[in-house]
Structure formats: structure tokens, C-alpha cells
Amino acid sequence: MIGTMTGKGKALFLATTVLTTAAFGSEAFAGAFGLHEQSATYQGMVFAGVAASGPSISGMYWNPATITSMPGRFTSEKHGALVIPNVEITPTAGTSPFLLPLGPSGDIGLDGFIPASYAAYRINDSWFVGIAVNAPYGLSTKANFTWAGQVYSRTSEIFSINANPIVGFKVNDHVSVALGLQIQYLDTRLTRAVGSVAGIGTGMLEGDAWGVGFTAGVTFTPAEGTEIGLGFRSGVQHELEGTRTVPTPAGAVITPIRTSIITPEIVTLGVRQRVTAAFTLAGTVEWTNWSRLKTPGIVNAATGAPIQPFPFDYEDGWFFSLGGEYAVNENLTARAGIGYELSPVSTAVRSTRLPDDDRLWLGIGGTYTHGAFSFDLAYNFLTTFGTDIEISPANGNPHLTANPAALPVPLGGAVLPFFADVDSTTHIIAGAVRYTWGGPEADPEPIVRKY
């Protein structure tokens, strides 16, 4: 019962929510370096209908207004996704003869765990507050130390954590709105081979920053059984500061660096339609403004002199999914879904660090409820089709041609084209536990005394 939880207990719970998420890294291979895996509940339907009011408050990651559909007075949820990727890069004809004999990358995808935590409190019938703590961006790839693409990448790591306090308002039985604040930390570390034929060392770029953004959303229920939601996540500007380390025969040269990166805005539209008392159909369309990343310039933090560009040059990303859930009985709900993701990474800009491509998503899952507890389990399978890498002056891939003097292209002064086939599949196993205190039916009527 919510009445038995003290203010001190609530504060302790919220602190635990934040610390639990912060304790884990987000090591995954996902569309660009954004992470969809923020809800085990909705992963069973491949995130279909995630921005509309549904069975889990985890929908507030995509649309904060879904907080107003929470069933109880106080709800907490812990979600986690184990991501198991397999990504192999095999060099092909056209690759520089200096590089081709060094062989394939091996499996560059590292298994990782992505946590997410949510908590929400219903102040009254109109006002709601909550917090979501997530890892919205992440990447961890590691190739063989010696391989044909080593002058382009050896390891790539991106870590993030985002705290999102939210306030929601239920205007009436048909419309709800909400706003939230994003407080985001971003950290990156990239390594590659540098040097000459006589001696190949490992160079490194690393940096981190804090940034602030916001979220907003609205839900609309035009008729009983029909729910529509539209959510927005703003971009977050990060002024990254760090170092560039270049090995030389005389020792490592460490240069302070800085650059500015703005994460993409995300707009998510979700629809849920109850078809029968037991079956609900849902769909999602999501747009991600990856094209805003363009090509940030890395400069010497001490002098302001340019060091090198960091070419993303992405297109915008799109995600589509369709799914359904079926209430088997009052305790068990089954889910399934299919999705397709249009990657922002095209062949023209694809790199060995992130050989991303369009991918197919398949998912199944379910929820078991026992009293105040609910348990979610989901499985996803992801695959790409016919992905290749073409880094050469001929096709204009910016990872080679943007600034040859600063990018890792020379061995004895030669330009080093790299061509490869990429084979990529991913398995995701996700789970969640939900606990709800109180609820309309548990709140006693106020005692009225007449004297």
C-alpha cells in the first residue's frame, strides 16, 4: 500500500533507481549508436505502440505523457536487455595490398547489458510525476588487434546515461500531456593503428561531456479502445573534452582536444487499437534526426587549431513496427511483433567502426502478473542483408577523403582503400519486474465526520 511508504522511503527508492542504472555500461551494436532496448515489455512487440498508453510506464521513454496511464498510485519498473551480437568484417578485392593479407576482423560485436529504470507517482487524478533512467546511446566493438582494417579501427566505445524527470497532466479522459528534462552524460573512446610498416602502434581519441535537453508528449483517446500517442526527445548538445594520443618512437604524444556533438531528435508515433476484449493491435513509426550530426571538427583545446574532422554524414533514420498482444487469462499476456529499421548509415559513409545497415526485427514476449508483481520476458532476432564497406577515393567515403593528412591512411605515404563484406546478426533477451502500490480501488474514501 502506498500509504505505508514514507517520504524517506520514496527518496531512497528513487536514488536506488538511478544508481542501479548507472552501475552498468551499455555495450551493444545497434542502429547507428542509438539503443532501442529500453523496455522488455514492449520488446515482445518490437516496440509497436510504444508511444501510446499501454501496460507499462516504460513507454515514457518514448512519450512522457504515457505516465498518466499508470494503474496504481506508485509504480516502479526495472528492465534489462542482454544483447548478443555477431558482426564479422571480411576484406574483399579492391582492398590495399598492404592491408588485405592481414585478414578479417573476427567478431567485433561485444555482448552487453542495457539497463533501464522507471518510477512514477500519481499525485491525484490529474497530476503525475516520474523519472526514467536510461542508456540511450551505446556502442562497443573490438576487432582482432591485427586485421586488414586496423588503420581504420581497433576498438570503439560509446557510453551514455540519461536521467529524465517527468511531470504529466491528464487534461480529461481523452487527452494527456507531459514534459520532461534530460540530464545526459556521454563518453567515447576510439582506437586505431597508426605508424608505418616498420612499427604499428595504437592511437586513441577519448572524451566526455554532460548535456541537457527535454522530452515532451501527448496521448489522445478518441474512442474507447483506441489510443494514440506522439512523443518527442530533443537533441542534447555535448561539448566533449578529452585527449588524442599518438604513439611515436620517442614516446606517446598527448594533445588536449575538444569537439561539439549534438545527439539527434527523436519523434515517435504510436497507436493501439483493441480489436476484441483479449486482443490488441499496435503500431509504431519513429523518425530520428541523425543527419544533424554532419561532420564535427576536432580541434586542439589549447590552441584552437583544427586536428581532424569526425565524419558521420548520416542520413535520417526510420523505424517501423507492427505487433499485437493477447490476454490469455487475467494473469498471462502474450506478445509478438515485426519491425524494419532504415539505418542512417549508407554505403557512402559506412565505416569499420559502425558497419550498420537496414535491419529486420522479429520479436516475441509476454507478461505474467501475480498480485502486485508483474514479470516480463522477451526475445528479439535482428539481421541485416548484403552489407558492404567501400572506403576509397573513388567513391568519396569521408572516412578516407575528408582529410587524408589527418586520417589513418598512410603506410609509406600510400592511400589505403578498404573494401569488405559484413555479416551481422543479433539476439536480444530482455526481462523486467514491475511492482505497483495502491490504486484507485485501494484508496479509501475520506472519512467525513458530522458533529
C-alpha positions as CSV (number, residue, x, y, z in Angstrom):
1,M,0.0,0.0,0.0
2,I,1.3,3.4,-0.9
3,G,0.2,4.7,2.5
4,T,2.9,2.6,4.2
5,M,5.8,4.0,2.2
6,T,7.3,7.1,3.9
7,G,8.7,10.1,2.1
8,K,12.2,8.9,3.1
9,G,11.5,5.5,1.6
10,K,10.4,7.1,-1.7
11,A,13.5,9.2,-1.9
12,L,15.7,6.1,-1.2
13,F,13.8,4.2,-3.9
14,L,14.4,6.9,-6.5
15,A,18.1,7.1,-5.5
16,T,18.4,3.3,-5.9
17,T,16.7,3.6,-9.3
18,V,19.4,6.0,-10.6
19,L,22.3,4.1,-9.1
20,T,21.2,0.7,-10.4
21,T,21.2,2.0,-14.0
22,A,24.4,3.9,-13.6
23,A,26.2,0.8,-12.4
24,F,26.1,-0.9,-15.8
25,G,27.6,0.0,-19.2
26,S,25.7,0.0,-22.4
27,E,27.7,-2.3,-24.7
28,A,25.7,-3.1,-27.8
29,F,25.6,-3.0,-31.5
30,A,22.5,-1.1,-32.6
31,G,21.0,1.1,-35.3
32,A,23.7,3.8,-35.7
33,F,24.7,4.1,-32.0
34,G,21.2,4.6,-30.6
35,L,19.7,1.9,-28.4
36,H,16.1,0.8,-28.8
37,E,16.3,-1.7,-25.9
38,Q,14.6,0.4,-23.2
39,S,11.7,-1.8,-22.4
40,A,11.4,-5.6,-22.0
41,T,7.6,-5.2,-22.1
42,Y,7.5,-3.6,-25.5
43,Q,10.3,-5.6,-27.0
44,G,8.0,-8.5,-27.3
45,M,6.0,-6.5,-29.9
46,V,9.2,-4.9,-31.3
47,F,8.1,-1.6,-29.7
48,A,4.8,-1.5,-31.6
49,G,2.5,1.1,-30.0
50,V,5.2,2.2,-27.5
51,A,4.2,5.9,-27.6
52,A,0.6,5.1,-26.8
53,S,-0.7,4.3,-23.3
54,G,-0.1,0.7,-22.6
55,P,0.6,-1.9,-19.9
56,S,4.0,-0.4,-18.8
57,I,5.2,3.0,-17.7
58,S,8.4,2.3,-19.6
59,G,6.6,3.9,-22.6
60,M,7.5,7.2,-21.1
61,Y,11.0,6.8,-22.6
62,W,9.4,7.5,-26.0
63,N,6.4,9.6,-24.8
64,P,6.4,11.0,-21.3
65,A,2.6,11.5,-21.5
66,T,2.1,7.7,-21.1
67,I,2.9,8.2,-17.4
68,T,-0.8,9.3,-17.0
69,S,-2.0,5.8,-17.7
70,M,-0.3,4.2,-14.8
71,P,-2.7,1.9,-12.9
72,G,-1.6,2.4,-9.3
73,R,-0.6,5.2,-7.0
74,F,3.2,4.4,-7.1
75,T,4.8,2.1,-9.7
76,S,8.4,1.0,-10.2
77,E,9.9,-1.0,-13.0
78,K,13.4,-2.4,-13.6
79,H,14.2,-3.5,-17.2
80,G,17.3,-5.2,-18.6
81,A,18.3,-6.4,-22.1
82,L,21.2,-8.8,-22.8
83,V,22.4,-8.0,-26.3
84,I,24.4,-10.8,-28.1
85,P,25.6,-9.5,-31.5
86,N,27.8,-11.3,-34.1
87,V,29.4,-8.9,-36.6
88,E,32.2,-10.0,-38.9
89,I,34.0,-7.9,-41.5
90,T,35.8,-9.8,-44.3
91,P,38.0,-7.8,-46.6
92,T,37.5,-8.3,-50.3
93,A,39.1,-7.4,-53.7
94,G,40.0,-3.7,-54.0
95,T,41.5,-3.5,-50.5
96,S,45.0,-2.2,-50.5
97,P,47.6,-5.0,-50.9
98,F,49.3,-3.6,-47.7
99,L,46.2,-4.5,-45.8
100,L,44.5,-7.5,-47.5
101,P,46.9,-10.1,-46.1
102,L,46.1,-9.1,-42.5
103,G,42.8,-10.9,-42.7
104,P,39.2,-10.4,-41.3
105,S,38.1,-8.6,-38.2
106,G,36.8,-11.6,-36.3
107,D,33.6,-11.0,-34.3
108,I,33.7,-7.2,-33.4
109,G,30.4,-7.2,-31.6
110,L,30.7,-7.4,-27.8
111,D,27.9,-8.8,-25.7
112,G,26.4,-6.2,-23.4
113,F,23.7,-5.5,-20.8
114,I,21.4,-2.5,-21.2
115,P,19.5,-1.5,-18.1
116,A,16.6,0.9,-17.7
117,S,14.7,2.0,-14.6
118,Y,11.3,3.8,-14.2
119,A,9.3,5.1,-11.3
120,A,6.1,7.1,-11.3
121,Y,3.7,8.6,-8.7
122,R,0.1,9.7,-9.1
123,I,-0.4,12.8,-7.1
124,N,-4.1,12.9,-7.8
125,D,-6.4,12.2,-10.7
126,S,-4.8,14.9,-12.9
127,W,-1.1,15.2,-11.9
128,F,1.7,12.6,-12.2
129,V,5.4,12.7,-11.6
130,G,8.1,10.2,-12.5
131,I,11.7,9.5,-13.5
132,A,13.3,7.4,-16.2
133,V,17.0,6.5,-16.1
134,N,18.3,5.0,-19.4
135,A,21.3,4.5,-21.6
136,P,20.1,6.0,-24.9
137,Y,23.4,5.7,-26.8
138,G,26.0,3.0,-26.7
139,L,28.5,1.0,-28.8
140,S,31.2,-1.4,-28.1
141,T,33.1,-3.1,-30.9
142,K,36.5,-4.7,-30.8
143,A,38.3,-6.3,-33.8
144,N,41.3,-8.6,-33.9
145,F,44.3,-6.5,-32.9
146,T,45.9,-7.2,-36.2
147,W,43.5,-7.2,-39.1
148,A,43.0,-5.6,-42.6
149,G,41.0,-2.7,-41.3
150,Q,43.3,-1.8,-38.3
151,V,44.3,1.6,-39.7
152,Y,40.5,2.5,-39.6
153,S,39.6,0.9,-36.2
154,R,40.6,-1.4,-33.5
155,T,38.1,-0.6,-30.7
156,S,35.1,1.7,-30.4
157,E,33.3,2.5,-27.2
158,I,30.4,4.9,-26.5
159,F,28.7,5.0,-23.1
160,S,25.8,7.2,-22.0
161,I,23.4,7.6,-19.1
162,N,20.3,9.8,-19.2
163,A,18.1,10.9,-16.2
164,N,14.7,12.1,-17.3
165,P,12.4,13.6,-14.5
166,I,8.8,14.0,-15.9
167,V,5.6,15.9,-15.0
168,G,2.4,14.7,-16.6
169,F,-1.1,16.2,-16.7
170,K,-4.3,14.5,-17.5
171,V,-6.5,17.2,-19.1
172,N,-9.5,14.9,-19.3
173,D,-10.5,11.3,-20.2
174,H,-9.3,11.9,-23.8
175,V,-6.1,14.0,-23.6
176,S,-2.9,13.9,-21.6
177,V,0.3,15.9,-21.9
178,A,3.7,15.8,-20.3
179,L,7.1,17.5,-20.2
180,G,10.5,16.2,-19.0
181,L,14.1,17.2,-18.5
182,Q,17.0,15.3,-19.9
183,I,20.3,15.3,-18.0
184,Q,22.8,13.3,-20.1
185,Y,26.3,12.1,-19.8
186,L,28.3,10.9,-22.9
187,D,31.7,9.2,-23.0
188,T,33.6,7.9,-26.0
189,R,36.9,6.1,-26.6
190,L,38.2,5.2,-30.1
191,T,41.4,3.4,-31.1
192,R,43.1,2.5,-34.3
193,A,46.5,1.5,-35.7
194,V,48.9,4.4,-36.6
195,G,52.5,4.4,-37.7
196,S,54.4,2.9,-40.6
197,V,55.3,-0.6,-41.9
198,A,58.2,-0.5,-39.6
199,G,56.1,-0.2,-36.5
200,I,52.3,-0.1,-35.9
201,G,51.2,1.4,-32.7
202,T,47.7,2.3,-31.3
203,G,46.4,5.8,-31.4
204,M,43.4,6.9,-29.3
205,L,40.8,9.6,-29.1
206,E,38.7,9.9,-25.9
207,G,36.4,12.5,-24.4
208,D,33.3,13.0,-22.3
209,A,30.7,15.7,-21.6
210,W,27.4,16.5,-19.8
211,G,24.4,18.0,-21.7
212,V,20.8,19.0,-21.1
213,G,17.7,18.5,-23.2
214,F,14.0,17.9,-22.8
215,T,11.2,15.5,-23.7
216,A,7.5,16.2,-24.5
217,G,4.5,14.2,-25.5
218,V,0.7,13.9,-25.8
219,T,-1.7,11.0,-25.7
220,F,-5.2,11.0,-27.3
221,T,-8.0,8.6,-26.7
222,P,-10.7,9.4,-29.4
223,A,-12.8,6.4,-28.5
224,E,-12.8,3.5,-26.1
225,G,-10.2,1.0,-27.1
226,T,-8.3,3.4,-29.4
227,E,-5.1,5.1,-28.1
228,I,-2.8,7.4,-30.0
229,G,0.5,8.9,-28.6
230,L,3.1,11.2,-30.0
231,G,6.4,11.7,-28.2
232,F,9.5,13.9,-28.7
233,R,13.0,13.6,-27.4
234,S,15.2,16.7,-28.0
235,G,18.8,16.5,-29.2
236,V,21.4,17.1,-26.5
237,Q,24.5,19.2,-27.2
238,H,27.7,17.9,-25.8
239,E,30.9,19.9,-25.7
240,L,33.3,16.9,-25.5
241,E,36.7,17.4,-24.0
242,G,39.4,14.8,-23.9
243,T,42.8,13.8,-25.4
244,R,44.3,12.4,-28.6
245,T,47.2,10.0,-28.0
246,V,49.6,9.2,-30.9
247,P,52.5,6.8,-30.3
248,T,55.9,7.8,-31.7
249,P,59.4,6.3,-31.5
250,A,60.1,9.0,-28.8
251,G,57.0,8.2,-26.8
252,A,53.3,9.0,-26.8
253,V,52.3,12.5,-27.9
254,I,49.1,13.5,-25.9
255,T,47.1,16.5,-27.2
256,P,44.1,18.1,-25.4
257,I,41.1,18.1,-27.7
258,R,37.5,19.3,-27.9
259,T,34.6,18.9,-30.2
260,S,30.9,19.6,-30.3
261,I,28.3,16.9,-30.9
262,I,24.5,17.2,-30.8
263,T,22.6,13.9,-30.4
264,P,19.6,13.5,-32.7
265,E,16.0,14.5,-32.0
266,I,13.5,11.6,-32.0
267,V,9.8,11.7,-32.8
268,T,7.7,8.6,-32.1
269,L,4.1,8.0,-33.1
270,G,2.3,5.0,-31.5
271,V,-1.2,3.6,-32.0
272,R,-3.0,0.9,-30.0
273,Q,-6.4,-0.5,-31.1
274,R,-8.3,-3.0,-29.1
275,V,-9.8,-5.5,-31.5
276,T,-11.5,-7.8,-29.0
277,A,-11.7,-7.9,-25.3
278,A,-8.5,-10.1,-25.4
279,F,-6.6,-8.9,-28.4
280,T,-4.9,-5.5,-29.1
281,L,-3.2,-4.5,-32.3
282,A,-0.4,-1.8,-32.2
283,G,2.0,0.0,-34.5
284,T,4.9,2.5,-34.3
285,V,6.6,4.9,-36.7
286,E,9.7,6.6,-35.4
287,W,12.0,9.3,-37.0
288,T,15.5,10.0,-35.8
289,N,17.3,13.1,-37.0
290,W,20.7,11.5,-37.4
291,S,21.5,13.9,-40.3
292,R,22.1,16.7,-37.8
293,L,25.4,15.1,-36.7
294,K,27.1,16.0,-40.0
295,T,30.9,16.3,-39.6
296,P,32.1,17.7,-36.2
297,G,35.6,19.1,-36.2
298,I,38.1,18.0,-33.6
299,V,40.4,20.9,-32.5
300,N,43.3,21.4,-30.2
301,A,41.8,22.5,-27.0
302,A,44.9,24.6,-26.1
303,T,45.4,26.4,-29.4
304,G,42.0,26.1,-31.3
305,A,43.9,24.7,-34.3
306,P,41.9,22.0,-36.2
307,I,43.2,18.5,-35.8
308,Q,40.8,16.4,-37.9
309,P,37.2,16.0,-38.9
310,F,35.0,13.4,-37.4
311,P,32.8,12.4,-40.4
312,F,29.3,11.0,-39.6
313,D,27.4,12.4,-42.6
314,Y,24.5,10.2,-41.7
315,E,21.0,10.3,-43.2
316,D,17.9,10.3,-41.1
317,G,16.8,7.1,-39.5
318,W,13.3,5.5,-39.6
319,F,11.8,2.6,-37.6
320,F,8.5,0.9,-38.3
321,S,6.9,-1.9,-36.3
322,L,3.6,-3.8,-36.1
323,G,2.6,-6.1,-33.3
324,G,-0.1,-7.4,-31.1
325,E,-0.8,-8.7,-27.6
326,Y,-3.3,-11.3,-26.4
327,A,-4.6,-11.7,-22.9
328,V,-4.5,-15.5,-22.4
329,N,-6.1,-15.0,-19.0
330,E,-6.1,-12.5,-16.2
331,N,-2.5,-13.4,-15.3
332,L,-0.8,-14.0,-18.6
333,T,-0.4,-11.8,-21.7
334,A,1.4,-12.9,-24.9
335,R,3.0,-10.6,-27.4
336,A,4.6,-10.8,-30.9
337,G,5.8,-8.2,-33.4
338,I,7.8,-7.5,-36.5
339,G,9.8,-4.3,-37.4
340,Y,12.0,-2.8,-40.0
341,E,14.7,-0.2,-39.4
342,L,16.0,2.1,-42.1
343,S,19.6,2.8,-41.0
344,P,21.0,6.3,-41.2
345,V,24.3,4.7,-42.3
346,S,24.7,4.3,-46.1
347,T,27.4,2.6,-48.1
348,A,28.8,6.0,-49.0
349,V,29.7,6.7,-45.4
350,R,29.9,3.3,-43.8
351,S,32.9,2.7,-41.6
352,T,34.6,-0.2,-39.9
353,R,33.7,1.2,-36.5
354,L,30.0,1.1,-37.2
355,P,29.2,-1.1,-40.2
356,D,25.4,-0.5,-39.7
357,D,22.7,-1.2,-42.3
358,D,18.9,-1.6,-42.6
359,R,17.7,-4.5,-40.4
360,L,14.8,-6.7,-39.9
361,W,13.4,-7.2,-36.3
362,L,11.4,-10.2,-35.1
363,G,10.1,-10.4,-31.5
364,I,8.0,-12.5,-29.1
365,G,7.4,-12.0,-25.4
366,G,4.9,-12.0,-22.6
367,T,3.9,-10.8,-19.1
368,Y,2.9,-12.8,-16.1
369,T,1.1,-11.0,-13.3
370,H,0.8,-12.2,-9.7
371,G,-0.7,-9.8,-7.2
372,A,1.2,-6.5,-7.2
373,F,4.1,-8.0,-9.2
374,S,4.4,-8.4,-13.0
375,F,7.2,-10.1,-14.8
376,D,8.2,-9.6,-18.5
377,L,10.3,-11.7,-20.8
378,A,11.1,-11.0,-24.4
379,Y,13.3,-12.2,-27.3
380,N,14.3,-10.4,-30.5
381,F,16.2,-11.6,-33.5
382,L,17.8,-8.9,-35.8
383,T,19.5,-9.4,-39.1
384,T,20.9,-7.2,-42.0
385,F,21.1,-8.1,-45.7
386,G,24.1,-7.7,-48.1
387,T,26.1,-5.1,-46.2
388,D,29.4,-3.9,-47.6
389,I,32.1,-1.3,-46.8
390,E,33.7,0.8,-49.5
391,I,36.4,3.2,-48.3
392,S,38.3,4.6,-51.2
393,P,39.0,7.9,-53.0
394,A,36.8,6.7,-55.9
395,N,33.5,6.6,-54.0
396,G,34.2,9.6,-51.8
397,N,33.8,7.9,-48.4
398,P,34.6,10.7,-46.0
399,H,36.5,8.3,-43.6
400,L,39.2,8.3,-46.3
401,T,38.9,11.6,-48.2
402,A,37.8,14.2,-45.7
403,N,41.3,15.0,-44.6
404,P,43.9,12.4,-45.8
405,A,46.7,14.0,-43.9
406,A,44.9,13.5,-40.5
407,L,43.1,10.3,-41.1
408,P,44.7,6.9,-40.8
409,V,45.5,6.3,-44.4
410,P,49.3,6.3,-45.0
411,L,51.7,3.4,-45.0
412,G,54.8,4.7,-46.7
413,G,52.7,7.6,-48.0
414,A,50.2,5.3,-49.9
415,V,46.5,5.8,-49.8
416,L,44.9,2.6,-48.4
417,P,41.4,1.7,-49.8
418,F,39.4,-0.8,-47.9
419,F,36.6,-3.0,-49.3
420,A,34.7,-5.6,-47.2
421,D,31.6,-7.7,-46.7
422,V,29.8,-7.5,-43.4
423,D,27.8,-10.3,-41.8
424,S,25.7,-9.2,-38.9
425,T,23.0,-10.8,-36.7
426,T,21.9,-10.0,-33.1
427,H,20.0,-11.9,-30.4
428,I,18.4,-9.9,-27.6
429,I,16.9,-11.4,-24.4
430,A,15.1,-8.9,-22.2
431,G,13.4,-9.1,-18.8
432,A,11.6,-6.8,-16.4
433,V,9.9,-6.7,-13.0
434,R,7.2,-4.3,-12.1
435,Y,5.7,-3.5,-8.7
436,T,2.7,-1.3,-8.1
437,W,1.5,0.1,-4.8
438,G,-2.0,1.3,-4.2
439,G,-4.5,2.3,-6.9
440,P,-7.9,3.8,-7.2
441,E,-9.6,0.7,-5.8
442,A,-7.2,0.7,-2.8
443,D,-7.6,4.3,-1.8
444,P,-10.3,4.6,0.9
445,E,-12.9,7.2,0.8
446,P,-12.1,10.1,3.1
447,I,-13.7,9.9,6.5
448,V,-16.4,12.6,6.9
449,R,-17.5,13.4,10.4
450,K,-20.7,15.2,11.2
451,Y,-21.0,17.0,14.5
